[in-house]
């Protein structure tokens, strides 16, 4: 899989791309991540990529020219399954989105900054828009990192134990059941007996019940959508 990220703040990605699961996935060639500095497609000597809004209003807007030129150049060497814009005014990222995107071969992620991007970019170039929540951040870089992590960990071979990902929250529409590890007793706090019983059918049923009850308490909206 190849992921091309377009950003005005390329240095923000340095740590994420060199550490933990994402870093290992890149090192082991399960995924290739290219960072493209949008300023490289600016037209003037000062490398401006933004300008004031038509109609008035505060905040600077990323211009059409650098984004169109950058994406069109990338498209000369690759066929992209999706061109994604990270934006607060977009559908929220779901596990289903991450599952679907992990099956693609090539995607572009565009990070907005300042006030946002010219609407014509969204109308003409973007094939999918994703938000990570009902709040506004300085730019799309942090949301892009969230999307990277959610997608890359699902690529076959990236996780040593793929079953761990398959039993995560949201994979089956429910939150994950409580989990425990050694010791069995810690300061008078006990691991549930069923998990120590060795009866796999009872353990499976316990986890299913716990998962449903936890979802009903914390995220009943997930049950409403069934």
GUPADREN-743873 format. One record per residue (C-alpha): y, x, z; residue in one letter; residue number from 1. Coordinates in Angstrom, 1 decimal. Each point is the difference from the previous one (the first is absolute). Layout:
<recs>
> c2_c1_c3_rest_nr
> Y_X_Z_A_NUM .
...
</recs>
This chain:
<recs>
> c2_c1_c3_rest_nr
> 0.0_0.0_0.0_X_1 .
> 3.5_1.1_-0.7_X_2 .
> 3.1_-1.3_1.8_X_3 .
> 3.5_0.9_-1.2_X_4 .
> 2.8_-0.6_2.5_X_5 .
> 3.6_-0.3_-1.1_X_6 .
> 2.5_0.7_2.7_X_7 .
> 3.5_1.3_0.7_X_8 .
> -1.4_1.7_3.2_X_9 .
> -3.0_2.0_-1.0_X_10 .
> -0.1_2.2_3.1_X_11 .
> -0.9_-2.9_2.2_X_12 .
> -3.5_0.0_-1.4_X_13 .
> -0.8_3.6_0.8_X_14 .
> -1.7_-0.5_3.4_X_15 .
> -2.0_-3.1_-1.1_X_16 .
> -1.4_1.6_-3.1_X_17 .
> -1.2_3.1_1.9_X_18 .
> -1.6_-1.4_3.0_X_19 .
> -2.9_-2.3_1.3_X_20 .
> -2.0_-2.2_-2.4_X_21 .
> 2.6_0.0_-2.8_X_22 .
> 0.3_3.8_0.1_X_23 .
> -3.8_0.4_-0.1_X_24 .
> -0.4_-2.6_-2.8_X_25 .
> 2.5_2.0_-2.1_X_26 .
> -1.6_3.4_0.8_X_27 .
> -3.4_-1.4_-0.9_X_28 .
> 1.3_-1.5_-3.3_X_29 .
> -0.8_-3.6_0.8_X_30 .
> 3.6_-0.8_-0.8_X_31 .
> 3.0_1.7_-1.7_X_32 .
> 3.4_-0.8_1.4_X_33 .
> 3.1_1.0_-2.0_X_34 .
> 3.5_-0.2_1.5_X_35 .
> 2.8_-0.5_-2.5_X_36 .
> 3.6_0.6_1.1_X_37 .
> 2.1_-2.7_-1.6_X_38 .
> 3.1_2.2_0.0_X_39 .
> -1.7_2.1_-2.8_X_40 .
> 0.6_-2.9_-2.4_X_41 .
> 3.7_-0.4_1.0_X_42 .
> 2.5_0.2_-2.9_X_43 .
> 3.0_1.7_1.6_X_44 .
> 0.4_3.5_1.3_X_45 .
> 0.1_-1.3_3.6_X_46 .
> -3.4_-1.7_-0.3_X_47 .
> 1.3_-3.4_0.9_X_48 .
> -2.7_-2.7_-0.2_X_49 .
> 2.0_-2.9_1.6_X_50 .
> 3.2_-1.9_-0.5_X_51 .
> 2.0_-2.9_1.5_X_52 .
> -1.1_-3.6_-0.4_X_53 .
> 1.4_-2.3_-2.7_X_54 .
> 1.7_-3.0_1.6_X_55 .
> 0.9_2.0_3.0_X_56 .
> -1.8_0.6_3.3_X_57 .
> -0.9_2.9_2.2_X_58 .
> -2.8_2.5_-0.7_X_59 .
> -0.9_2.1_-2.9_X_60 .
> -2.6_-1.0_-2.6_X_61 .
> -2.5_2.2_-1.9_X_62 .
> 0.9_-0.1_-3.7_X_63 .
> -2.2_-1.0_-2.9_X_64 .
> 0.2_3.2_-2.0_X_65 .
> -1.8_2.5_2.3_X_66 .
> -2.8_-2.4_0.9_X_67 .
> -0.6_-1.2_-3.6_X_68 .
> 0.0_3.6_-1.3_X_69 .
> -2.3_1.2_2.8_X_70 .
> -2.6_-2.8_-0.4_X_71 .
> 0.1_0.1_-3.8_X_72 .
> -0.6_3.7_0.1_X_73 .
> -2.9_-0.4_2.4_X_74 .
> -1.5_-2.7_-2.3_X_75 .
> -0.1_2.4_-2.9_X_76 .
> -2.8_1.9_1.7_X_77 .
> -1.8_-2.7_2.0_X_78 .
> -1.0_-3.7_-0.2_X_79 .
> 1.0_-1.5_3.3_X_80 .
> -1.9_-2.9_1.6_X_81 .
> 2.9_-0.9_2.2_X_82 .
> 3.7_1.0_0.4_X_83 .
> 0.8_-1.0_3.6_X_84 .
> 3.4_-0.4_1.6_X_85 .
> 0.2_0.3_3.8_X_86 .
> 2.5_-2.7_1.2_X_87 .
> 0.6_-2.1_3.1_X_88 .
> 0.5_-3.1_-2.2_X_89 .
> -3.5_0.1_-1.4_X_90 .
> -3.4_-1.4_0.9_X_91 .
> -1.5_1.7_3.1_X_92 .
> -2.7_2.7_-0.4_X_93 .
> -3.5_-1.3_0.8_X_94 .
> -3.4_1.6_0.3_X_95 .
> -0.9_-1.8_-3.2_X_96 .
> 2.8_1.8_-1.8_X_97 .
> -1.1_3.4_1.3_X_98 .
> -3.6_-0.8_-1.0_X_99 .
> 1.1_-1.0_-3.5_X_100 .
> 2.3_3.0_-0.5_X_101 .
> -2.7_2.5_1.1_X_102 .
> -2.0_-0.9_-3.1_X_103 .
> 2.8_0.9_-2.4_X_104 .
> 0.2_3.3_-1.8_X_105 .
> 3.8_0.5_-0.3_X_106 .
> 2.9_-1.6_1.8_X_107 .
> 3.7_0.7_0.4_X_108 .
> 1.8_-0.8_3.3_X_109 .
> 3.8_-0.3_-0.3_X_110 .
> 1.9_0.6_3.3_X_111 .
> 3.4_-1.7_0.2_X_112 .
> 2.8_1.4_2.1_X_113 .
> 3.6_-0.9_0.9_X_114 .
> 0.6_-3.7_-0.7_X_115 .
> -2.9_-0.3_-2.4_X_116 .
> -0.6_0.3_-3.7_X_117 .
> 1.5_-1.8_-3.0_X_118 .
> -1.8_-3.3_-0.6_X_119 .
> -0.6_0.9_-3.6_X_120 .
> -2.5_2.7_1.1_X_121 .
> -1.9_-2.6_2.0_X_122 .
> 0.1_-2.5_-2.9_X_123 .
> -1.1_2.5_-2.8_X_124 .
> -2.1_2.8_1.6_X_125 .
> -1.5_-1.1_3.3_X_126 .
> -3.5_-1.7_-0.1_X_127 .
> -0.4_-0.5_3.7_X_128 .
> 2.3_-0.1_3.1_X_129 .
> -1.1_0.7_3.5_X_130 .
> 1.6_-0.3_3.4_X_131 .
> -1.5_1.4_3.3_X_132 .
> 1.8_-2.6_2.2_X_133 .
> 3.0_-2.2_0.6_X_134 .
> 2.5_2.8_0.7_X_135 .
> 2.2_2.4_-1.9_X_136 .
> -0.4_3.8_0.0_X_137 .
> 2.3_2.7_-1.4_X_138 .
> -2.2_0.4_-3.0_X_139 .
> -3.4_-0.7_-1.6_X_140 .
> -1.4_3.4_1.0_X_141 .
> -1.6_-1.0_3.3_X_142 .
> -1.5_-3.2_-1.5_X_143 .
> -1.4_2.1_-2.9_X_144 .
> -1.7_2.2_2.6_X_145 .
> -1.5_-3.0_1.6_X_146 .
> -1.3_-1.2_-3.3_X_147 .
> -1.4_3.5_-0.8_X_148 .
> -1.9_0.1_3.2_X_149 .
> -1.4_-3.6_-0.4_X_150 .
> -1.2_0.7_-3.6_X_151 .
> -1.2_3.6_0.1_X_152 .
> -2.3_-0.5_3.1_X_153 .
> -1.9_-2.5_-2.1_X_154 .
> -0.7_2.3_-2.9_X_155 .
> -3.8_0.7_0.0_X_156 .
> -0.7_3.3_1.6_X_157 .
> 3.3_0.3_1.9_X_158 .
> -1.4_-1.2_3.3_X_159 .
> -3.2_1.6_1.1_X_160 .
> -1.2_-3.3_1.4_X_161 .
> 1.0_-2.8_-2.4_X_162 .
> -1.5_-2.6_2.4_X_163 .
> 2.9_0.7_2.3_X_164 .
> 2.4_-1.3_-2.6_X_165 .
> -2.1_-3.0_-0.9_X_166 .
> 0.0_-1.2_3.6_X_167 .
> 3.8_0.4_0.5_X_168 .
> 2.3_-2.9_0.9_X_169 .
> 0.8_-2.3_-2.9_X_170 .
> -3.0_1.2_-2.1_X_171 .
> -1.7_-3.4_0.6_X_172 .
> 3.2_-1.9_0.8_X_173 .
> -0.3_0.5_3.7_X_174 .
> 1.2_2.6_2.6_X_175 .
> -2.5_2.6_1.1_X_176 .
> -1.9_-0.6_3.2_X_177 .
> 0.7_2.2_3.0_X_178 .
> -1.6_3.5_-0.2_X_179 .
> -1.2_2.4_2.7_X_180 .
> -1.3_3.5_0.4_X_181 .
> -1.4_2.3_2.7_X_182 .
> -0.1_-0.1_3.0_X_183 .
> -1.6_-3.4_0.7_X_184 .
> 1.9_-0.3_3.3_X_185 .
> 3.5_1.5_0.5_X_186 .
> 1.8_-0.6_3.3_X_187 .
> -1.9_-3.2_0.6_X_188 .
> 0.6_-1.3_-3.5_X_189 .
> -3.2_-0.8_-1.8_X_190 .
> -1.0_-0.2_-3.6_X_191 .
> -1.4_-3.5_-0.8_X_192 .
> -3.8_-0.1_0.7_X_193 .
> -0.8_-1.3_-3.4_X_194 .
> 1.2_3.2_-1.7_X_195 .
> -2.4_2.0_2.1_X_196 .
> -2.9_-2.3_-0.5_X_197 .
> -1.3_1.4_-3.3_X_198 .
> -0.5_-3.5_-1.3_X_199 .
> 1.8_0.2_-3.4_X_200 .
> -0.1_-3.7_-0.7_X_201 .
> 1.6_-0.8_3.3_X_202 .
> 2.6_2.7_-0.5_X_203 .
> 0.8_-1.3_-3.5_X_204 .
> 0.5_-3.6_1.4_X_205 .
> 2.1_1.3_2.9_X_206 .
> 2.3_1.9_-2.4_X_207 .
> 0.3_-3.0_-2.3_X_208 .
> 1.0_-2.3_3.0_X_209 .
> 2.4_2.6_1.4_X_210 .
> 1.5_0.5_-3.5_X_211 .
> 0.6_-3.7_-0.4_X_212 .
> 1.4_-0.6_3.5_X_213 .
> 2.3_3.0_-0.4_X_214 .
> 1.3_-1.3_-3.3_X_215 .
> 0.5_-3.5_1.4_X_216 .
> 2.1_1.4_2.8_X_217 .
> 2.1_2.7_-1.8_X_218 .
> 0.0_-1.1_-3.6_X_219 .
> -0.9_-3.7_-0.4_X_220 .
> 1.8_0.0_-3.3_X_221 .
> -3.0_2.0_-1.4_X_222 .
> -2.3_-2.9_0.9_X_223 .
> 2.4_-2.5_-1.4_X_224 .
> -0.2_1.7_-3.4_X_225 .
> -3.8_-0.3_-0.2_X_226 .
</recs>
